[in-house]
């Protein structure tokens, strides 16, 4: 089990629904995609680097809504600045990975609480 956090720490996370517009291969990266994600009017479009290539094709990702951690400090991977993180459920041996997504269609940029 991980460390317990206090409610004010949870409130610092900005989780939003984003729509994947495009997934692209990254040269010399077997597990990574470069994703263009729409986070709605307020947050706009962002680039994310995500290690989901073994689990999803580019076609499966196009237009998929998912939950994005938007206020994570940017990190450069393979020379690309990732401006957030997709959230996914992952089993213990990482043989199964499923993106967290809303139960139905909702506006991009909607908050996750």
PEWO-V186515 format. One record per pair of residues at least 12 apart in sequence whose C-alpha atoms are under 8 Angstrom apart, sorted by the first residue. I is the first residue (numbers start at 0). J is the second residue. Records with the same first field share a line. If there is no record, write none. Layout:
BEGIN
I = J  J
END
This chain:
BEGIN
12 = 68  69  70
13 = 68  69  70  110  111
14 = 66  67  68  69  70  110  111  112
15 = 38  66  67  68  69  107  108  109  110  111
16 = 38  64  65  66  67  100  101  105  106  107  108  109  110  111
17 = 36  37  38  39  64  65  66  67  107  108
18 = 36  37  38  62  63  64  65  107
19 = 34  35  36  37  60  61  62  63  64  65
20 = 34  35  36  37  61  62  63
21 = 34  35  36  57  60  61  62
22 = 34  35  57  58  60  61
23 = 57
25 = 77
28 = 77
29 = 52  53
30 = 49  50  51  52  53
31 = 48  49  50  51  52
32 = 48  49  50  51  52
33 = 46  47  48  49  79
34 = 46  47  48  49
35 = 47
37 = 107  108
38 = 107  108
39 = 106  107  108  109
40 = 108
41 = 108
42 = 108
45 = 82  83
46 = 80  81  82  83
47 = 80  81  82  83  84  85
48 = 76  79  80  81  84
49 = 84  85
51 = 96
54 = 95  96
64 = 100  101  104  107
65 = 85  86  98  99  100  101
66 = 85  86  98  99  100  101  111
67 = 83  84  85  86
68 = 83  84  85  86
69 = 82  83  84
70 = 83
71 = 83  84
85 = 98
86 = 98  99
87 = 99
END
